[in-house]
């Protein structure tokens, strides 16, 4: 039953992982000062983007305040460029234009990656309307024409690479030292790494893989007419090779370890399926190569390892590893790798968060402990010298003095400032109307109803009798700001509940006596309003536009979203939130039954579950540790959505609602290049790319509508929207009107300018 529930809620969605790569900032810089990484390793394997990043790197180096151009005769190069692919040649052209003393190094030959493409391989120059920075331009549509075009541009600008294999880069004072496999090191003020994903070919690690008939690349399929050929792999390279071989008259088998393709372009997949139906090739999905012999290959699948295929040649096209060892030797950080620095800084962040949240809660520790005095400062003593207006009852000065005397005030103020400051950075960084409006709304909600209202406005109104002198004011105070009938309406913190619904904020429902106003409002919020919002706009309408946890995640956590772990194991951990949600419902049931039967002993059980059970009580374990300590401590190491994705009980409830939502992220599969950027920037761990390159609408209920996948897509594949009326072909697609994609925004502007 649990496994079926998991599959229905989280297990059925794609869960592809993100490959390791050097940790690169938006401008190509990394942790080693003076080194910029350009081209494919920035995450977008497109010709125009590669050329663009190479040219931009030179222009940004020239704009650096600390960079001083030298003389051509200087032994120290202004710029060393490693790799003579598209991005490296583009950088070299720009460096020559700027009169820099530079050198371009290449271990093989210029444009070697493109030279190793299969004959007549189609070339896609997305985005169509993009004009890259620099001098390089692309018009060819097949490999051979592209090479002619690129070689001509290289020759026209007089760019000649030096044959050299660089083993590592070392920082040496203000310079960078390039160590060659052979020869003396070279010195440079700046280094541009443009080597692409030119690491070792991935291996099957099976017997017979070293035979001469096994290869990792196909250059020309014409030499395999009438041969029995096995292609292994499920990406575009494998599919294009299988199609080309079949067209050349080979007898082709294609083996792929998964039961369906996830990454190939739509055109390749359609052609492959057509060839399969026509009997021009045979598909073996969900199989792995077990053994390779001189005249046959053995495949293993669900039915066993009895699938023996007659065979003359094998092409293992399962990709290449990025040249990570080069980056490690050069001291460049690899995304996803856990270095000693990672664990030390995470331990520091954890210790700080443990102190912060215990201090915010009054300094109390489990088992009647308390923070030592030096770790438990009392803000009230800081302002004891303030008198006069500050002590005058009902004055605004007195309201301020009371507010600043509480540790929670400083926590809330810091929270608001972080949302605002990092929100401004997010708006400047993302530059879409969607991000601008979303961040503004999140910031205003955080500042007004979650800070100014409970700390200043409501206390000032209360001190001046607004909630005690009859009328609607008194009704409001007794209903929402008291601990029940006959108690003072001075519990202003309860106003958090107007924004933070149960079970995210539980303390307006988990009370000694029933607060009927909050019970009714809480029920309407959680079981009426939020389900309707989720049905129409998806879970992200609350998580990404209203919630304070989401506000900090989308602002302070914006530059860390790529750190969220992906894959099947982590998807299983999504169920932790369901356990927390069940815990919240258990306490709610105990609370309600205890009210109905006060002599049943359940009131005591309620207090035990909520407050007094050592460490395991809900208030301490969930509200302080999971939502507070764990959620914030891991911001800079595992992204800002750890709490939201894995443990938030309200998010867990909305995941259930989300299974019935009309919200979708629609994809134009013809534009998808399977670069995996959309998946890598998802801080909810969603495998967006697998939806996109199949043209399927993304419907994983984890989505928080942050727009990172839509905004980061280099070809404008993705669109927010919802399902409309049912038609003969399925459902009508209704797209959001608020632009969230820079590519699509540029296309719209270009279209409108033509009219």
C-alpha positions as CSV (number, residue, x, y, z in Angstrom):
1,X,0.0,0.0,0.0
2,X,2.8,2.4,0.9
3,X,4.7,1.6,-2.3
4,X,1.6,2.2,-4.4
5,X,1.0,5.6,-2.6
6,X,4.7,6.5,-3.1
7,X,4.4,5.7,-6.8
8,X,1.2,7.7,-7.2
9,X,2.6,10.7,-5.4
10,X,6.4,10.8,-6.2
11,X,7.7,7.6,-7.6
12,X,6.2,7.7,-11.1
13,X,8.0,10.8,-12.2
14,X,11.3,10.9,-14.0
15,X,14.3,11.1,-11.6
16,X,17.4,11.6,-13.8
17,X,20.6,12.8,-12.1
18,X,22.8,15.8,-12.9
19,X,26.3,15.1,-14.2
20,X,29.3,16.5,-12.3
21,X,31.0,19.5,-13.9
22,X,33.3,22.3,-12.8
23,X,31.5,24.8,-10.6
24,X,31.1,27.9,-12.8
25,X,29.5,31.2,-12.1
26,X,27.3,33.0,-14.6
27,X,30.3,35.0,-16.0
28,X,32.5,31.8,-16.4
29,X,34.7,32.5,-13.4
30,X,35.4,29.8,-10.8
31,X,37.0,29.5,-7.4
32,X,40.5,29.9,-8.8
33,X,41.1,33.6,-9.4
34,X,42.0,34.4,-13.0
35,X,40.5,31.3,-14.6
36,X,37.4,31.5,-16.7
37,X,35.6,28.4,-18.1
38,X,33.7,28.7,-21.4
39,X,31.9,26.6,-24.0
40,X,30.1,23.3,-23.3
41,X,31.2,23.1,-19.7
42,X,29.2,26.2,-18.8
43,X,26.2,23.9,-19.3
44,X,24.8,24.7,-22.8
45,X,26.2,22.6,-25.7
46,X,25.3,25.0,-28.5
47,X,27.6,26.5,-31.1
48,X,26.3,30.1,-30.7
49,X,26.5,29.9,-26.9
50,X,30.1,28.5,-27.1
51,X,31.2,31.3,-29.4
52,X,29.4,33.9,-27.2
53,X,31.0,32.7,-24.0
54,X,34.5,32.7,-25.6
55,X,34.2,36.3,-26.9
56,X,32.6,37.6,-23.7
57,X,35.3,36.1,-21.6
58,X,37.9,38.2,-23.3
59,X,35.8,41.4,-23.1
60,X,35.2,40.8,-19.4
61,X,38.9,40.3,-18.8
62,X,39.6,43.6,-20.5
63,X,37.0,45.2,-18.3
64,X,38.6,43.9,-15.0
65,X,40.0,46.7,-12.9
66,X,43.1,44.7,-12.0
67,X,44.0,43.6,-15.5
68,X,46.8,45.4,-17.3
69,X,47.6,44.5,-20.9
70,X,51.3,43.7,-21.4
71,X,53.6,43.9,-24.4
72,X,53.9,41.2,-27.2
73,X,57.5,40.6,-26.1
74,X,56.6,39.8,-22.5
75,X,57.2,36.3,-21.3
76,X,54.0,36.3,-19.3
77,X,51.0,36.0,-21.6
78,X,48.1,38.3,-21.1
79,X,45.7,35.4,-21.8
80,X,46.3,31.6,-22.3
81,X,43.4,29.8,-24.0
82,X,43.2,26.1,-23.6
83,X,41.3,24.3,-26.3
84,X,40.8,25.2,-30.0
85,X,37.1,24.4,-30.3
86,X,34.4,26.9,-31.2
87,X,34.7,28.8,-27.8
88,X,38.5,28.7,-27.8
89,X,38.8,30.1,-31.4
90,X,36.1,32.7,-30.6
91,X,38.2,33.8,-27.6
92,X,41.4,33.8,-29.7
93,X,39.8,36.0,-32.4
94,X,38.6,38.5,-29.8
95,X,42.0,38.5,-28.0
96,X,43.8,39.2,-31.3
97,X,41.4,42.1,-32.1
98,X,42.2,43.6,-28.6
99,X,45.9,43.3,-29.2
100,X,46.5,41.0,-26.3
101,X,49.6,38.9,-25.9
102,X,47.9,35.4,-26.0
103,X,48.5,31.8,-26.9
104,X,46.0,29.2,-28.0
105,X,46.8,25.6,-27.0
106,X,45.2,22.5,-28.4
107,X,46.2,18.8,-27.7
108,X,44.6,17.4,-30.9
109,X,43.4,19.6,-33.7
110,X,41.1,22.6,-34.1
111,X,37.4,21.7,-33.9
112,X,38.3,18.1,-33.0
113,X,34.9,17.4,-31.4
114,X,33.1,18.5,-34.6
115,X,35.5,16.5,-36.8
116,X,34.6,13.4,-34.9
117,X,30.8,13.8,-35.6
118,X,29.4,11.2,-37.9
119,X,29.4,12.1,-41.6
120,X,26.6,14.4,-42.7
121,X,25.5,14.9,-39.1
122,X,22.8,17.6,-38.9
123,X,23.8,20.8,-37.2
124,X,21.4,22.9,-35.1
125,X,22.2,26.5,-34.6
126,X,19.7,27.4,-31.8
127,X,18.5,30.0,-30.9
128,X,17.7,31.0,-34.4
129,X,17.6,34.7,-33.7
130,X,20.6,34.8,-31.4
131,X,23.7,36.8,-32.7
132,X,26.6,35.7,-30.5
133,X,29.2,38.2,-29.2
134,X,32.4,38.2,-31.2
135,X,33.2,37.5,-34.9
136,X,32.2,33.9,-35.4
137,X,29.0,33.1,-37.3
138,X,27.2,29.9,-38.2
139,X,25.1,29.2,-41.3
140,X,25.9,25.5,-42.2
141,X,23.4,22.8,-41.4
142,X,25.6,19.7,-41.7
143,X,29.0,18.7,-40.3
144,X,31.1,19.0,-43.4
145,X,29.8,22.4,-44.4
146,X,30.2,23.6,-40.8
147,X,33.9,22.5,-40.7
148,X,34.6,24.4,-43.9
149,X,32.9,27.4,-42.5
150,X,34.7,27.3,-39.2
151,X,38.1,26.6,-40.8
152,X,37.7,29.6,-43.1
153,X,36.9,31.9,-40.2
154,X,39.9,30.6,-38.3
155,X,42.1,31.2,-41.3
156,X,40.7,34.6,-42.1
157,X,41.6,35.8,-38.6
158,X,45.1,34.2,-38.6
159,X,44.5,31.9,-35.6
160,X,47.0,29.1,-35.3
161,X,46.9,26.9,-32.1
162,X,50.1,25.6,-30.5
163,X,50.1,21.8,-30.1
164,X,50.4,21.1,-26.4
165,X,48.7,19.0,-23.7
166,X,48.3,20.9,-20.5
167,X,48.2,18.8,-17.4
168,X,47.1,21.4,-14.8
169,X,47.0,25.0,-13.9
170,X,48.6,26.4,-10.8
171,X,48.2,29.8,-9.1
172,X,51.6,31.3,-8.6
173,X,51.3,34.7,-6.9
174,X,49.6,37.1,-9.3
175,X,50.1,34.8,-12.2
176,X,48.9,31.4,-13.4
177,X,51.3,28.7,-14.3
178,X,50.4,26.2,-17.0
179,X,52.1,22.8,-16.6
180,X,52.5,20.8,-19.8
181,X,53.0,17.1,-20.0
182,X,56.2,17.9,-21.8
183,X,58.3,21.0,-21.6
184,X,58.6,24.0,-19.3
185,X,55.6,25.7,-17.8
186,X,54.1,28.9,-19.3
187,X,52.9,31.9,-17.3
188,X,49.8,33.9,-17.9
189,X,47.8,36.6,-16.2
190,X,44.5,35.0,-17.1
191,X,43.5,31.6,-18.4
192,X,40.4,30.7,-20.4
193,X,39.6,26.9,-20.3
194,X,37.7,26.0,-23.5
195,X,38.2,22.2,-23.6
196,X,34.6,21.1,-23.7
197,X,33.5,17.7,-22.5
198,X,36.6,16.0,-24.0
199,X,37.3,13.6,-21.2
200,X,37.5,9.8,-21.5
201,X,34.8,7.8,-23.2
202,X,32.5,6.0,-20.7
203,X,33.0,2.3,-20.6
204,X,30.6,-0.7,-20.3
205,X,33.2,-2.6,-18.2
206,X,32.2,-6.0,-19.7
207,X,34.3,-8.9,-21.1
208,X,35.3,-8.3,-24.7
209,X,35.1,-4.5,-24.6
210,X,38.8,-4.3,-25.7
211,X,38.3,-6.2,-29.0
212,X,39.2,-4.4,-32.2
213,X,35.6,-4.5,-33.4
214,X,34.4,-2.3,-30.5
215,X,34.6,1.5,-31.0
216,X,33.4,4.7,-29.3
217,X,32.8,6.8,-32.4
218,X,31.3,6.4,-35.8
219,X,32.7,8.7,-38.5
220,X,31.4,7.2,-41.7
221,X,28.6,4.5,-41.8
222,X,29.3,3.6,-45.4
223,X,32.0,1.1,-44.5
224,X,29.5,-1.0,-42.6
225,X,27.1,-2.0,-45.4
226,X,25.8,-5.6,-44.8
227,X,27.6,-5.7,-41.4
228,X,25.8,-6.8,-38.2
229,X,26.2,-3.8,-35.9
230,X,25.2,-3.2,-32.3
231,X,24.9,0.4,-31.1
232,X,24.8,0.9,-27.3
233,X,23.4,4.1,-25.9
234,X,20.2,6.2,-25.6
235,X,21.3,9.7,-26.5
236,X,21.4,11.6,-29.8
237,X,24.8,10.2,-30.8
238,X,23.6,6.6,-30.4
239,X,20.4,7.2,-32.3
240,X,22.0,9.2,-35.1
241,X,24.6,6.4,-35.5
242,X,22.0,3.7,-35.6
243,X,19.9,5.6,-38.1
244,X,23.0,6.4,-40.3
245,X,24.1,2.7,-40.2
246,X,20.6,1.5,-41.2
247,X,20.5,4.0,-44.1
248,X,23.8,2.6,-45.3
249,X,22.5,-1.0,-45.4
250,X,23.9,-2.3,-42.1
251,X,21.9,-4.8,-40.0
252,X,21.5,-2.7,-36.8
253,X,20.6,-3.5,-33.2
254,X,20.3,-0.8,-30.6
255,X,20.6,-1.6,-26.9
256,X,19.6,0.9,-24.2
257,X,19.6,0.2,-20.5
258,X,16.3,2.0,-19.8
259,X,12.9,1.0,-21.1
260,X,12.2,4.3,-22.8
261,X,14.3,7.1,-24.3
262,X,14.6,10.3,-22.3
263,X,17.2,12.5,-23.9
264,X,17.2,12.3,-27.8
265,X,15.8,15.1,-30.0
266,X,12.3,14.6,-31.2
267,X,13.4,14.3,-34.8
268,X,15.9,11.5,-34.1
269,X,13.4,9.6,-32.0
270,X,10.7,9.8,-34.6
271,X,13.0,8.6,-37.3
272,X,14.3,5.7,-35.1
273,X,10.8,4.6,-34.3
274,X,9.8,4.7,-38.0
275,X,12.9,2.6,-38.9
276,X,12.0,0.2,-36.1
277,X,8.4,-0.2,-37.4
278,X,9.7,-0.7,-41.0
279,X,12.1,-3.4,-39.7
280,X,15.3,-1.5,-40.7
281,X,16.7,-1.8,-37.2
282,X,15.8,-3.7,-33.9
283,X,15.4,-2.0,-30.5
284,X,16.4,-3.7,-27.3
285,X,15.2,-1.4,-24.6
286,X,15.8,-2.2,-20.9
287,X,18.9,-4.3,-21.7
288,X,22.5,-4.2,-20.8
289,X,25.5,-5.7,-22.6
290,X,26.7,-8.8,-20.7
291,X,29.5,-10.0,-23.0
292,X,31.1,-9.3,-26.3
293,X,32.6,-12.1,-28.4
294,X,34.2,-12.1,-31.9
295,X,31.0,-13.1,-33.6
296,X,28.2,-12.3,-31.1
297,X,27.0,-10.1,-28.3
298,X,25.0,-11.2,-25.2
299,X,22.3,-8.9,-23.9
300,X,20.6,-9.1,-20.4
301,X,17.1,-7.9,-19.7
302,X,14.2,-8.6,-17.5
303,X,13.8,-12.0,-19.0
304,X,17.4,-13.0,-18.3
305,X,20.7,-13.1,-20.3
306,X,19.7,-15.4,-23.1
307,X,19.5,-12.8,-25.9
308,X,22.5,-13.6,-28.1
309,X,22.9,-11.4,-31.2
310,X,25.1,-12.3,-34.1
311,X,27.5,-9.4,-34.5
312,X,30.4,-8.0,-36.5
313,X,30.9,-4.5,-34.9
314,X,29.9,-2.7,-31.7
315,X,29.6,1.1,-31.2
316,X,29.5,2.1,-27.5
317,X,28.1,5.6,-27.6
318,X,27.2,6.3,-24.0
319,X,29.0,9.6,-23.7
320,X,32.1,11.0,-22.3
321,X,33.1,11.9,-18.8
322,X,33.9,15.6,-18.4
323,X,37.7,16.0,-17.9
324,X,37.2,16.4,-14.1
325,X,40.7,15.2,-13.2
326,X,42.2,18.2,-15.0
327,X,40.0,20.5,-13.0
328,X,40.8,18.7,-9.7
329,X,44.5,18.9,-10.4
330,X,44.0,22.6,-11.0
331,X,42.2,23.1,-7.7
332,X,38.9,24.0,-9.4
333,X,35.8,22.9,-7.5
334,X,33.5,20.3,-9.0
335,X,29.8,20.7,-8.4
336,X,28.4,18.0,-6.2
337,X,31.7,16.9,-4.8
338,X,32.1,17.0,-1.0
339,X,35.5,18.4,-0.1
340,X,36.8,18.9,3.4
341,X,35.9,22.6,3.0
342,X,32.3,21.6,2.2
343,X,32.0,19.6,5.5
344,X,33.7,22.2,7.6
345,X,31.6,25.1,6.4
346,X,28.4,23.0,6.6
347,X,29.3,22.1,10.2
348,X,29.8,25.8,10.9
349,X,26.5,26.7,9.4
350,X,24.8,23.9,11.3
351,X,26.3,25.1,14.7
352,X,25.3,28.7,13.9
353,X,21.7,27.7,13.1
354,X,21.5,25.5,16.2
355,X,22.4,28.5,18.3
356,X,20.2,31.0,16.3
357,X,17.0,29.0,16.6
358,X,17.5,28.1,20.3
359,X,18.2,31.7,21.1
360,X,15.2,32.8,19.1
361,X,13.1,30.4,21.2
362,X,14.3,32.0,24.5
363,X,17.5,30.0,24.9
364,X,15.8,26.8,26.1
365,X,17.5,23.4,25.5
366,X,16.1,19.9,25.8
367,X,15.9,18.3,29.2
368,X,15.4,21.6,30.9
369,X,18.7,23.0,29.7
370,X,19.5,26.5,28.8
371,X,22.0,28.3,26.7
372,X,24.9,29.8,28.7
373,X,24.7,33.5,29.3
374,X,27.4,34.4,26.8
375,X,25.3,32.6,24.1
376,X,22.0,33.9,25.3
377,X,22.1,37.8,25.1
378,X,19.0,39.5,26.3
379,X,18.1,42.4,23.9
380,X,15.9,44.0,26.5
381,X,18.9,45.1,28.5
382,X,20.4,46.9,25.5
383,X,17.7,49.5,25.6
384,X,17.0,49.9,29.3
385,X,18.6,53.4,29.1
386,X,15.8,54.6,26.9
387,X,13.1,56.6,28.9
388,X,10.6,59.3,28.3
389,X,8.7,58.8,25.1
390,X,10.1,55.3,24.9
391,X,8.4,54.4,28.2
392,X,5.1,56.3,27.6
393,X,2.3,53.8,27.4
394,X,0.6,53.6,24.0
395,X,3.3,55.6,22.3
396,X,4.9,54.3,19.2
397,X,8.3,54.6,20.9
398,X,7.2,52.2,23.6
399,X,5.9,49.8,20.9
400,X,9.4,49.9,19.3
401,X,11.1,49.4,22.7
402,X,9.0,46.3,23.5
403,X,9.6,44.9,20.0
404,X,13.4,45.3,20.0
405,X,13.6,43.6,23.4
406,X,12.7,40.2,22.0
407,X,15.2,37.9,20.2
408,X,12.5,36.9,17.6
409,X,12.4,40.5,16.4
410,X,16.0,40.4,15.3
411,X,15.5,37.1,13.6
412,X,12.5,38.4,11.7
413,X,14.3,41.6,10.8
414,X,17.3,39.7,9.5
415,X,14.9,37.4,7.6
416,X,13.2,40.4,5.9
417,X,16.5,42.1,5.1
418,X,17.8,38.9,3.5
419,X,14.7,38.5,1.4
420,X,14.9,42.1,0.2
421,X,18.6,42.4,-0.4
422,X,18.9,39.0,-2.1
423,X,15.6,39.6,-3.9
424,X,17.1,42.7,-5.5
425,X,20.1,40.6,-6.6
426,X,17.7,38.0,-8.0
427,X,15.8,40.6,-10.0
428,X,19.0,42.0,-11.5
429,X,20.3,38.5,-12.2
430,X,17.2,36.9,-13.8
431,X,15.8,39.9,-15.6
432,X,12.3,38.6,-16.5
433,X,9.0,40.2,-15.8
434,X,8.0,37.0,-14.0
435,X,10.9,37.1,-11.5
436,X,10.5,40.8,-11.0
437,X,6.8,40.5,-10.0
438,X,7.2,37.3,-8.0
439,X,10.2,38.6,-6.0
440,X,8.4,41.9,-5.3
441,X,5.3,40.1,-4.1
442,X,7.3,37.8,-1.8
443,X,9.2,40.7,-0.4
444,X,6.1,42.8,0.3
445,X,4.4,39.8,2.0
446,X,7.4,39.1,4.2
447,X,7.8,42.8,5.2
448,X,4.1,43.8,5.7
449,X,1.9,41.0,7.1
450,X,4.8,39.0,8.6
451,X,6.8,41.7,10.2
452,X,5.4,45.2,10.3
453,X,1.9,44.1,11.1
454,X,2.7,41.8,14.1
455,X,5.6,43.8,15.5
456,X,4.3,47.4,15.1
457,X,0.9,47.9,13.7
458,X,-1.2,45.5,15.8
459,X,0.7,46.2,19.1
460,X,0.2,50.0,18.5
461,X,-3.5,49.5,17.8
462,X,-3.9,47.3,20.8
463,X,-2.1,49.7,23.1
464,X,-4.5,52.4,22.0
465,X,-7.6,50.3,22.7
466,X,-8.5,49.3,19.2
467,X,-9.2,45.7,20.4
468,X,-10.8,46.4,23.8
469,X,-13.3,49.2,23.2
470,X,-16.1,47.3,21.5
471,X,-17.2,47.0,17.9
472,X,-15.4,45.0,15.1
473,X,-12.0,45.8,16.7
474,X,-12.9,44.0,19.9
475,X,-14.4,41.1,18.0
476,X,-11.2,40.9,15.9
477,X,-8.9,41.0,19.0
478,X,-10.9,38.4,20.9
479,X,-11.2,36.1,17.8
480,X,-7.7,36.2,16.4
481,X,-5.3,37.9,19.0
482,X,-6.2,36.2,22.3
483,X,-5.7,32.8,23.9
484,X,-9.5,32.4,24.1
485,X,-12.5,33.9,25.8
486,X,-11.7,36.2,28.8
487,X,-8.0,36.6,27.9
488,X,-6.2,39.7,26.7
489,X,-6.0,40.3,22.9
490,X,-2.3,40.8,23.0
491,X,-1.0,37.6,21.2
492,X,0.0,39.6,18.1
493,X,2.2,36.8,16.9
494,X,-0.9,34.9,16.0
495,X,-1.2,37.2,12.9
496,X,1.4,35.0,11.2
497,X,-1.5,32.6,10.7
498,X,-3.1,34.9,8.2
499,X,-0.3,34.0,5.8
500,X,1.2,30.8,7.1
501,X,-1.5,28.1,7.0
502,X,-1.8,25.0,9.0
503,X,0.1,22.6,9.2
504,X,3.0,25.0,8.3
505,X,2.1,27.2,11.3
506,X,0.3,25.0,13.8
507,X,0.1,27.1,17.0
508,X,-3.3,28.8,16.3
509,X,-5.0,25.4,16.1
510,X,-2.9,23.5,18.6
511,X,-4.2,25.5,21.7
512,X,-5.4,24.6,25.2
513,X,-9.0,25.9,24.4
514,X,-10.5,26.0,20.9
515,X,-10.0,29.3,19.2
516,X,-13.0,29.1,16.9
517,X,-12.0,32.0,14.7
518,X,-8.7,30.3,13.8
519,X,-10.3,26.9,13.6
520,X,-12.7,28.1,11.0
521,X,-10.2,30.3,9.1
522,X,-7.6,27.6,9.3
523,X,-10.0,25.0,7.9
524,X,-10.9,27.3,5.0
525,X,-7.3,28.2,4.3
526,X,-6.0,24.6,4.3
527,X,-8.9,22.7,2.9
528,X,-10.7,25.2,0.6
529,X,-8.5,28.2,-0.5
530,X,-5.2,26.4,-0.9
531,X,-6.7,23.4,-2.8
532,X,-8.4,25.8,-5.2
533,X,-5.1,27.8,-5.7
534,X,-3.2,24.6,-6.3
535,X,-5.8,23.2,-8.7
536,X,-5.6,26.4,-10.8
537,X,-2.0,27.5,-10.5
538,X,-0.1,24.6,-9.0
539,X,1.6,24.3,-5.6
540,X,4.0,27.0,-6.5
541,X,1.2,29.6,-6.3
542,X,1.6,29.3,-2.5
543,X,5.2,28.0,-2.2
544,X,6.7,30.4,-4.7
545,X,4.5,33.5,-4.3
546,X,3.3,33.6,-0.6
547,X,5.2,31.4,1.8
548,X,8.0,33.0,3.9
549,X,10.1,29.8,3.6
550,X,9.8,30.1,-0.2
551,X,10.7,33.8,0.0
552,X,14.1,33.1,1.5
553,X,14.6,30.1,-0.8
554,X,13.9,32.1,-3.9
555,X,16.1,35.1,-2.9
556,X,19.0,34.1,-0.7
557,X,18.9,30.6,-2.1
558,X,18.8,31.7,-5.8
559,X,22.5,31.2,-6.6
560,X,22.5,27.8,-4.8
561,X,19.6,26.1,-6.5
562,X,21.9,23.8,-8.6
563,X,23.1,22.2,-5.4
564,X,19.8,20.3,-4.8
565,X,20.6,16.5,-5.1
566,X,18.7,14.7,-7.9
567,X,18.0,11.0,-8.5
568,X,15.8,8.1,-7.4
569,X,17.2,7.9,-3.9
570,X,16.4,11.5,-3.2
571,X,13.0,11.2,-4.6
572,X,12.2,8.6,-2.0
573,X,13.2,11.1,0.7
574,X,10.3,13.3,-0.6
575,X,8.1,11.0,1.6
576,X,9.6,12.4,4.8
577,X,7.1,15.2,4.4
578,X,4.3,12.7,4.4
579,X,5.5,11.4,7.8
580,X,5.6,14.9,9.2
581,X,2.1,15.6,7.8
582,X,0.8,12.4,9.4
583,X,2.4,13.5,12.7
584,X,0.5,16.9,12.4
585,X,-2.8,15.1,11.7
586,X,-2.2,12.8,14.7
587,X,-1.8,15.8,17.0
588,X,-4.8,17.5,15.5
589,X,-6.9,14.4,16.1
590,X,-5.7,14.1,19.7
591,X,-6.4,17.8,20.2
592,X,-10.0,17.7,18.9
593,X,-10.9,14.5,20.7
594,X,-9.3,16.0,23.9
595,X,-11.6,19.0,23.6
596,X,-14.7,16.8,23.1
597,X,-13.7,14.4,25.9
598,X,-11.7,16.5,28.4
599,X,-11.5,13.7,31.0
600,X,-10.0,11.2,28.5
601,X,-6.4,12.0,29.3
602,X,-5.8,13.1,25.7
603,X,-5.1,16.7,26.8
604,X,-2.0,15.4,28.5
605,X,-1.0,13.4,25.5
606,X,-1.5,16.4,23.3
607,X,1.0,18.5,25.4
608,X,3.4,15.6,25.4
609,X,3.3,15.3,21.6
610,X,3.5,19.0,21.0
611,X,5.8,20.3,23.7
612,X,7.1,18.0,26.5
613,X,8.3,14.7,24.8
614,X,12.1,15.0,24.9
615,X,13.5,16.0,21.5
616,X,10.7,14.2,19.6
617,X,8.0,16.7,20.4
618,X,6.5,18.4,17.3
619,X,7.4,21.9,18.4
620,X,11.1,21.1,18.9
621,X,11.7,18.4,16.2
622,X,9.7,19.9,13.3
623,X,9.3,23.6,14.0
624,X,12.7,24.2,15.4
625,X,15.0,21.5,13.9
626,X,13.5,20.6,10.5
627,X,12.0,23.9,9.5
628,X,14.6,26.1,11.2
629,X,18.0,24.5,11.8
630,X,18.1,22.0,9.0
631,X,16.2,24.3,6.5
632,X,18.5,27.3,6.9
633,X,21.8,25.6,7.8
634,X,21.9,23.7,4.4
635,X,21.1,26.7,2.2
636,X,24.6,27.1,1.0
637,X,25.3,23.4,0.6
638,X,22.1,21.6,-0.6
639,X,20.1,24.6,-1.8
640,X,17.4,26.6,-0.1
641,X,14.6,24.2,-0.6
642,X,15.7,21.3,1.6
643,X,12.9,21.9,4.1
644,X,10.3,22.7,1.4
645,X,11.0,19.6,-0.7
646,X,11.6,17.0,1.9
647,X,9.9,17.8,5.2
648,X,7.4,20.7,5.1
649,X,4.0,19.2,6.1
650,X,2.0,21.9,4.2
651,X,4.0,21.2,1.0
652,X,3.4,17.5,1.6
653,X,-0.4,18.2,1.7
654,X,-0.1,20.3,-1.4
655,X,1.7,17.4,-3.2
656,X,-1.6,15.5,-2.7
657,X,-3.6,18.4,-4.0
658,X,-1.1,18.8,-6.8
659,X,-2.0,15.4,-8.3
660,X,-5.2,17.0,-9.4
661,X,-3.9,20.4,-10.6
662,X,-4.4,21.9,-14.0
663,X,-1.0,23.6,-13.8
664,X,1.6,22.4,-16.3
665,X,5.0,23.4,-17.7
666,X,4.5,22.9,-21.4
667,X,7.4,22.0,-23.7
668,X,8.2,22.6,-27.4
669,X,10.1,19.3,-27.9
670,X,11.3,20.4,-31.4
671,X,13.5,23.1,-29.6
672,X,14.8,20.8,-26.9
673,X,18.5,20.0,-27.2
674,X,18.7,17.8,-24.1
675,X,21.3,20.0,-22.4
676,X,19.8,19.3,-19.0
677,X,20.1,22.9,-17.8
678,X,16.5,22.9,-16.8
679,X,17.0,19.8,-14.5
680,X,20.2,21.1,-13.0
681,X,18.7,24.4,-11.8
682,X,15.6,22.8,-10.3
683,X,15.9,23.2,-6.5
684,X,13.0,20.7,-6.0
685,X,15.0,17.9,-7.7
686,X,12.6,17.6,-10.7
687,X,13.9,15.9,-13.9
688,X,12.4,18.6,-16.1
689,X,14.4,17.7,-19.2
690,X,12.9,14.2,-19.4
691,X,9.5,15.8,-19.7
692,X,10.7,18.5,-22.1
693,X,12.5,16.4,-24.7
694,X,9.5,14.1,-25.0
695,X,7.2,17.1,-25.4
696,X,5.3,16.0,-22.3
697,X,3.8,18.6,-20.0
698,X,5.7,18.7,-16.7
699,X,3.2,17.7,-13.9
700,X,5.5,16.7,-11.0
701,X,3.7,18.1,-7.9
702,X,7.0,19.2,-6.4
703,X,7.2,22.3,-8.7
704,X,7.2,25.6,-6.9
705,X,6.9,27.9,-10.0
706,X,10.3,29.5,-9.3
707,X,10.7,29.8,-13.2
708,X,14.4,28.9,-13.1
709,X,14.0,26.1,-15.6
710,X,11.9,28.3,-17.9
711,X,14.3,31.3,-17.6
712,X,17.5,29.2,-17.9
713,X,16.5,27.2,-21.0
714,X,18.8,28.4,-23.8
715,X,16.3,27.7,-26.6
716,X,13.0,28.8,-25.0
717,X,11.5,25.3,-24.8
718,X,9.4,25.8,-21.7
719,X,6.2,27.7,-20.8
720,X,4.1,28.0,-17.7
721,X,0.4,27.3,-18.3
722,X,-2.6,25.1,-17.5
723,X,-4.9,22.6,-19.1
724,X,-8.1,24.1,-20.5
725,X,-11.1,22.4,-21.9
726,X,-11.0,18.8,-23.0
727,X,-10.8,18.4,-26.8
728,X,-10.6,15.4,-29.2
729,X,-6.8,15.6,-29.0
730,X,-6.6,15.9,-25.2
731,X,-6.8,19.2,-23.4
732,X,-6.5,22.7,-24.6
733,X,-3.2,24.4,-23.6
734,X,-3.5,27.8,-22.0
735,X,-0.2,29.6,-21.7
736,X,0.6,32.2,-19.0
737,X,0.9,35.7,-20.3
738,X,3.6,36.9,-17.8
739,X,6.9,36.3,-19.6
740,X,9.3,34.0,-17.7
741,X,11.8,33.2,-20.5
742,X,14.4,35.7,-21.8
743,X,14.6,33.8,-25.1
744,X,10.8,34.0,-25.7
745,X,10.8,37.6,-24.6
746,X,13.4,38.5,-27.2
747,X,11.5,36.6,-29.8
748,X,8.3,38.5,-28.9
749,X,10.0,41.8,-29.1
750,X,11.5,40.9,-32.5
751,X,8.2,39.8,-33.8
752,X,6.4,43.0,-32.6
753,X,9.1,45.2,-34.1
754,X,8.5,43.7,-37.5
755,X,4.8,44.7,-37.3
